[in-house]
Amino acid sequence: MSVEQAVVGAPEEDGAKTTPRHVSRSVTLTIGCVLVGVIVIVAVVSLFWVPFAPEDTSGRRLMPPGLPHLLGTDKLGRDLLTQLMIGARIALAAGAGSVLLGGVIGISAGLAAGFATRWLDDVVSALLDILIAFPTLLLAMLVAATQAASLTSAIVAIGLAMSAIVARLTRVLVKRVLAQDFITASRTSGTSWPRVVIEHVLPNIWPTLSVNLALQFGLAVLAEASLSYLGLGAPPPNASWGRMLQEAQASVFIAPVGVIAPGVLIVVLVIGVNLIADGFRDVADPTRRRRR
């Protein structure tokens, strides 16, 4: 075999080996998009139409699935399908709001720590450690103590707790990029620090950050459901999957749909987001894909 044949043949052989994994990752990403897409569609539809008004209690209490209530009613006679549709909207809003707030604060703090002097970096790192160790639930209680329990207070609490995790990851990634030779060459050529951040630092750290933020979205959905379960989330008549679980637990053996339906939807949304993050990890990071 000639040198040209060997060079040409190697990628084909490597591609043949990695194709099954690429197909597997593509399927993972597709399944995740389908799961999350269905819930997004339900949430969008709920903005324009729901079977019954959220505060409508005209139905018989704890009705089984059937007509006119397709999934039955809760202990107050409210339509479960209506609550689940509105709950999808709240879950997505909580996840997106928390990721946006936590991402902006965390990435900004991480960039500042990555470029900071040694003593300032130590101070920021210590503050991040304290914030990470601070329980999200306790932080939510403190936020709720300053204002009434609401979806906004839950998003603020979850976003602040998330920002510390994002900031720590950003700090590590920034320092790793700044240690590269191309940063030194860029600075030697006269490139300003803001331009270095925009052209070199952010493009190199974004693939990892985007995957982490996707995973944080799933955790934010779980956190919002937990806070709503404890009465620290969106108040009635806004339905939350977590509050639905809390209200239906007393009648789980009489009307199990009230517990099963929101629980399944929480699991589906979190799994879907995690599958998207896992599939996007290979798409966003070519070096990881080559290692596979």
C-alpha positions as CSV (number, residue, x, y, z in Angstrom):
1,M,0.0,0.0,0.0
2,S,1.3,3.4,-1.0
3,V,1.6,6.3,1.4
4,E,-1.2,8.1,-0.4
5,Q,-3.5,5.1,-0.1
6,A,-2.7,4.8,3.6
7,V,-3.5,8.4,4.2
8,V,-6.7,8.3,2.2
9,G,-7.8,5.0,3.7
10,A,-7.3,6.0,7.3
11,P,-10.1,8.5,7.5
12,E,-12.5,6.1,5.8
13,E,-11.7,3.4,8.3
14,D,-12.1,5.8,11.2
15,G,-15.3,7.1,9.8
16,A,-16.7,3.6,9.5
17,K,-15.9,3.0,13.1
18,T,-17.5,6.2,14.3
19,T,-20.6,6.2,12.1
20,P,-22.7,4.0,14.5
21,R,-21.9,6.3,17.3
22,H,-22.8,9.3,15.2
23,V,-26.1,7.7,14.3
24,S,-26.7,7.0,18.0
25,R,-26.0,10.6,18.9
26,S,-28.2,11.8,16.1
27,V,-31.0,9.6,17.4
28,T,-30.5,10.8,20.9
29,L,-30.7,14.4,19.8
30,T,-33.8,13.7,17.7
31,I,-35.6,12.0,20.6
32,G,-34.8,14.8,22.9
33,C,-36.1,17.4,20.5
34,V,-39.3,15.4,20.0
35,L,-39.9,15.1,23.8
36,V,-39.2,18.8,24.5
37,G,-41.0,19.9,21.2
38,V,-44.2,18.2,22.3
39,I,-44.2,20.1,25.6
40,V,-43.3,23.3,23.9
41,I,-46.3,22.9,21.5
42,V,-48.6,22.2,24.4
43,A,-47.3,25.3,26.2
44,V,-47.8,27.5,23.2
45,V,-51.4,26.1,22.6
46,S,-52.2,26.9,26.2
47,L,-51.6,30.6,25.5
48,F,-54.5,30.6,23.1
49,W,-56.8,27.7,24.2
50,V,-57.4,25.4,27.1
51,P,-60.4,23.1,27.6
52,F,-61.7,24.9,30.7
53,A,-60.9,28.1,32.5
54,P,-58.1,27.5,35.2
55,E,-60.4,28.6,38.0
56,D,-63.5,26.7,36.7
57,T,-64.6,24.3,39.5
58,S,-67.9,23.3,37.9
59,G,-66.8,19.7,37.4
60,R,-67.5,16.9,39.9
61,R,-64.6,16.4,42.3
62,L,-62.0,13.6,41.5
63,M,-63.8,12.6,38.3
64,P,-62.0,9.8,36.3
65,P,-60.8,10.4,32.8
66,G,-63.6,10.8,30.3
67,L,-65.9,13.4,28.7
68,P,-65.9,16.3,29.1
69,H,-62.8,16.1,31.3
70,L,-60.4,14.0,29.3
71,L,-58.0,13.4,32.2
72,G,-60.5,13.9,35.0
73,T,-60.7,16.5,37.7
74,D,-58.9,17.4,40.9
75,K,-60.2,17.6,44.4
76,L,-61.8,21.0,43.7
77,G,-63.4,19.9,40.4
78,R,-60.9,21.7,38.1
79,D,-60.0,20.1,34.8
80,L,-56.6,18.3,35.0
81,L,-55.8,18.7,31.3
82,T,-56.2,22.4,31.6
83,Q,-53.8,22.5,34.6
84,L,-51.3,20.3,32.9
85,M,-51.2,22.6,29.8
86,I,-50.7,25.7,31.9
87,G,-48.1,23.8,34.0
88,A,-46.1,23.2,30.8
89,R,-46.0,26.9,30.2
90,I,-44.8,27.6,33.7
91,A,-42.2,24.8,33.7
92,L,-40.7,26.2,30.4
93,A,-40.8,29.8,31.7
94,A,-39.1,28.8,34.9
95,G,-36.4,26.8,33.1
96,A,-35.7,29.5,30.5
97,G,-35.9,32.4,33.0
98,S,-33.5,30.7,35.4
99,V,-31.0,29.8,32.7
100,L,-31.1,33.3,31.3
101,L,-30.6,34.9,34.7
102,G,-28.0,32.4,35.8
103,G,-26.2,32.4,32.5
104,V,-25.8,36.2,32.3
105,I,-24.7,36.6,35.9
106,G,-22.5,33.4,35.9
107,I,-20.8,34.1,32.6
108,S,-20.1,37.7,33.5
109,A,-18.7,36.7,36.9
110,G,-16.7,33.9,35.4
111,L,-15.1,36.2,32.8
112,A,-14.3,38.7,35.5
113,A,-12.7,36.0,37.7
114,G,-10.8,34.5,34.7
115,F,-9.2,37.9,33.9
116,A,-8.8,39.0,37.5
117,T,-5.5,39.3,39.5
118,R,-4.6,36.5,41.9
119,W,-6.0,38.0,45.1
120,L,-9.3,39.1,43.4
121,D,-9.6,35.6,41.8
122,D,-9.3,34.0,45.2
123,V,-12.0,36.3,46.7
124,V,-14.4,35.6,43.8
125,S,-13.7,31.8,44.1
126,A,-14.5,31.9,47.8
127,L,-17.8,33.7,47.2
128,L,-18.7,31.2,44.5
129,D,-18.0,28.3,46.9
130,I,-20.3,29.9,49.5
131,L,-23.1,30.5,47.0
132,I,-22.8,26.9,45.6
133,A,-23.0,25.5,49.1
134,F,-26.1,27.6,49.9
135,P,-29.2,25.5,49.4
136,T,-31.5,26.6,46.6
137,L,-34.5,26.0,48.7
138,L,-33.3,28.2,51.6
139,L,-32.4,30.9,49.1
140,A,-35.9,30.7,47.7
141,M,-37.3,31.1,51.2
142,L,-35.2,34.2,51.7
143,V,-36.4,35.6,48.4
144,A,-40.0,34.8,49.2
145,A,-39.6,36.4,52.6
146,T,-38.9,39.8,50.9
147,Q,-41.8,39.4,48.4
148,A,-44.8,37.2,48.0
149,A,-44.2,33.7,46.7
150,S,-44.4,33.8,42.9
151,L,-42.9,32.4,39.8
152,T,-40.6,35.4,39.6
153,S,-39.2,34.8,43.1
154,A,-38.6,31.1,42.2
155,I,-36.8,32.1,39.0
156,V,-34.7,34.6,40.9
157,A,-33.7,32.1,43.5
158,I,-33.0,29.3,41.0
159,G,-31.1,31.6,38.7
160,L,-28.9,33.0,41.5
161,A,-28.1,29.5,42.7
162,M,-27.3,28.4,39.1
163,S,-25.1,31.4,38.5
164,A,-22.5,30.2,40.9
165,I,-22.1,26.9,39.1
166,V,-22.0,28.6,35.7
167,A,-19.5,31.2,37.0
168,R,-17.1,28.5,38.3
169,L,-17.2,26.6,35.0
170,T,-16.7,29.8,33.0
171,R,-13.7,30.8,35.2
172,V,-12.0,27.4,34.6
173,L,-12.6,27.5,30.9
174,V,-11.4,31.1,30.6
175,K,-8.2,30.5,32.4
176,R,-7.6,27.4,30.2
177,V,-8.1,29.5,27.0
178,L,-5.9,32.4,28.2
179,A,-3.1,29.9,28.8
180,Q,-3.0,29.0,25.0
181,D,-0.3,30.3,22.7
182,F,-2.7,31.9,20.3
183,I,-3.9,34.3,23.0
184,T,-0.3,35.4,23.6
185,A,0.2,35.9,19.8
186,S,-3.1,37.8,19.6
187,R,-2.1,40.2,22.4
188,T,1.4,40.6,20.9
189,S,-0.1,41.7,17.6
190,G,-1.9,44.5,19.5
191,T,-5.4,43.0,19.9
192,S,-7.3,44.6,22.8
193,W,-8.7,42.5,25.6
194,P,-12.4,43.1,24.7
195,R,-11.6,41.9,21.2
196,V,-9.8,38.9,22.5
197,V,-12.8,38.0,24.6
198,I,-15.2,38.3,21.6
199,E,-13.0,36.7,19.0
200,H,-11.2,34.0,20.9
201,V,-12.4,33.4,24.5
202,L,-16.2,33.2,24.0
203,P,-16.1,31.0,20.8
204,N,-13.8,28.5,22.6
205,I,-15.8,28.3,25.8
206,W,-19.3,28.4,24.4
207,P,-19.6,24.8,23.3
208,T,-19.0,23.5,26.8
209,L,-21.1,26.3,28.4
210,S,-24.1,25.7,26.1
211,V,-24.2,22.0,27.1
212,N,-23.9,22.9,30.8
213,L,-26.7,25.5,30.5
214,A,-28.9,22.9,28.8
215,L,-28.4,20.6,31.7
216,Q,-29.1,23.4,34.1
217,F,-32.4,23.9,32.3
218,G,-33.5,20.5,33.4
219,L,-32.3,21.1,37.0
220,A,-34.2,24.4,37.0
221,V,-37.5,22.6,36.0
222,L,-37.0,20.1,38.9
223,A,-36.2,23.0,41.3
224,E,-39.3,24.9,40.3
225,A,-41.5,21.8,40.8
226,S,-39.9,21.3,44.2
227,L,-40.5,25.0,45.2
228,S,-44.1,24.8,43.9
229,Y,-44.6,21.6,45.9
230,L,-43.7,23.6,49.0
231,G,-45.8,26.5,48.1
232,L,-43.0,28.8,47.0
233,G,-43.8,28.8,43.3
234,A,-46.5,30.3,41.1
235,P,-49.7,30.8,43.2
236,P,-53.2,29.8,42.1
237,P,-54.9,29.9,39.7
238,N,-51.7,29.4,37.8
239,A,-51.1,25.7,37.7
240,S,-47.7,24.2,38.4
241,W,-46.8,20.6,38.0
242,G,-45.2,20.6,41.5
243,R,-48.2,22.1,43.1
244,M,-50.4,19.6,41.3
245,L,-48.4,16.8,42.9
246,Q,-48.8,18.3,46.3
247,E,-52.5,18.8,46.0
248,A,-53.1,15.3,44.6
249,Q,-51.0,13.3,47.0
250,A,-53.9,12.9,49.5
251,S,-56.1,11.3,46.8
252,V,-53.4,9.3,45.0
253,F,-55.3,6.0,45.5
254,I,-58.7,7.4,44.5
255,A,-57.6,9.5,41.5
256,P,-54.0,8.5,40.5
257,V,-54.0,10.5,37.3
258,G,-53.6,13.6,39.3
259,V,-50.2,12.4,40.5
260,I,-49.1,10.3,37.6
261,A,-49.7,12.9,34.8
262,P,-47.7,15.8,36.2
263,G,-45.0,13.4,37.4
264,V,-44.6,11.9,34.0
265,L,-44.5,15.3,32.3
266,I,-41.7,16.5,34.6
267,V,-39.7,13.3,33.9
268,V,-40.3,13.6,30.1
269,L,-39.2,17.3,30.0
270,V,-36.1,16.7,32.1
271,I,-35.1,13.6,30.1
272,G,-35.7,15.4,26.8
273,V,-33.5,18.3,27.8
274,N,-30.8,16.0,29.0
275,L,-30.9,14.1,25.7
276,I,-30.6,17.3,23.8
277,A,-27.6,18.4,25.9
278,D,-26.0,15.0,25.4
279,G,-26.5,15.1,21.6
280,F,-25.5,18.7,21.3
281,R,-22.3,17.9,23.2
282,D,-21.0,16.1,20.1
283,V,-22.3,18.6,17.7
284,A,-20.8,21.6,19.5
285,D,-17.4,19.9,20.4
286,P,-15.7,18.4,17.3
287,T,-12.7,17.3,19.4
288,R,-15.0,15.1,21.5
289,R,-16.6,13.7,18.4
290,R,-13.1,12.8,17.0
291,R,-12.2,11.1,20.3
292,R,-15.2,8.8,20.0
